[in-house]
């Protein structure tokens, strides 16, 4: 497994787990049965403010997977693996982790910086595919 694929799998796994904190908040705020029985998660008691931000951070992480996943897979299929793409794949994981944590905590400037780092990582991988790096 290439370094890029390794970090891709870890990023997908991490993103797949981002729902856990806000569902635990939903259980705490609404209780077990209302959480399980509600046909719409948005109905019922509001989430805590931090959990509302976690939901948005999770949505943002999923939206960015739509760019990161195909970029890494195309790079792999084309045999593109450079020091820059390997670093970008690893940095993307940590940028998205920091983004989720600071977004959930309500830290606006760090949230934007973490998002920008992740975006640059995507561009680096795409530039590698295009032979620009």
N, C-alpha and C positions, 0 to 999 in steps of 0.2 A: 504494500500500500504506500502510495506517495505521501509526502508530508502534506500536500494540499488536500488530498482525500481524507487523511486522518483528521485534519482540522475541520473539514467540511462535516464529517460525521459527528464530531464533538459539538459543532455549532448547531446542527440539526437536533441533536439530543438535548442540548441546553435549551433551545427554543421550545422543544416539546415539553419541557418541564416548567416553563415560565408561568403556566396557568395555576400551578399548585398554590402559591401564596394567596392569590386573590380568591380562589375557591375556598381555601381555609378561612379567609375573612368572611366570605359569604355564609359559611357554616356558622361562624361565630355570631354574625349579625342577625341572621334569619333563623338559625336552628336547622337541624338535620332534615326534618320532614318538609318544611317549606322550600328548602334548597333542592331536594330531590323531586318534589312533586310539581314544582313550578314549570309550566310548559315554556316559559320565556325567562331566561336568566335576568333580563333587565326589569322584570316585574318584582314587586316586593320591596322590602327595606333596601335603602341605598347601601352600597359598599362604603367602607371607610374611605377617606380621601386618598390615602396611600394606595389602597387597592384599586381605586378608579384610575390612578396613574399607572399602576402595574398592568392593568388591562390595556391601556393605550400603548405602553411600552412593549407589551407582548404583540399587539397588532402591528406595531412598527417593525418588530423583529421578523415577523412572518412576511410582511411586505418586502423587506430587504432580502429575505431568502430567495425571493423570486429573481433576484439579480445574482446573488452570490452562488447559489447552487448551479445554475447553468454555466456560469463563468468558469467555475472550478471543473465541472464535468467536461466542458469543451476543451479546456486546457489539458486535461488528462487524456482525452481522446486524440488530441493533436500531439501529445508527447511534450507539451510545453511545461517545463519545470525549471525555474531559475532561482537563484538566491532571492530575488525580489518577489517572485510569486509565492515562494515558501514562507518568507517573512510576512507577506501580506495576508496569507491565509491564517497564520497563527495570530497576527495582530488583529484581524477581523474578529476572531473569537473573543479576544479580551476587550476589544472596543465595544462589542455588543453586550458583553457581560456588564461592563462599566455603565453603558447606556441604560440597561435595564435597572441596575441598582440606583443610579443617581436620578433617573426619571421617577422611579418609585419613591425615592426619598424626597423628591421635589427640589432638586438642585439644578436650576435652569442652565447656567453657563457650562458646567461640566457635562450636562446632558448633550448640549449642542456640540461641544468639542468631541465627545465620544462618538456621536453620530458622524461628524465630519471625518474622524479617523477611519471609521468603518467604510465610509463612502470612498475615501482615497484608496483604501485597500482593494475595494472592488475595481476601481480604475486601474490600479497597478496590475491586477490579474488580467483585465481586459487588454491593457497595453501590451502585456506579455504575449497574449494570444495573437495580437496584431503585429507582433515583431517590433514594436516601438521601444522595447526595453531589453 
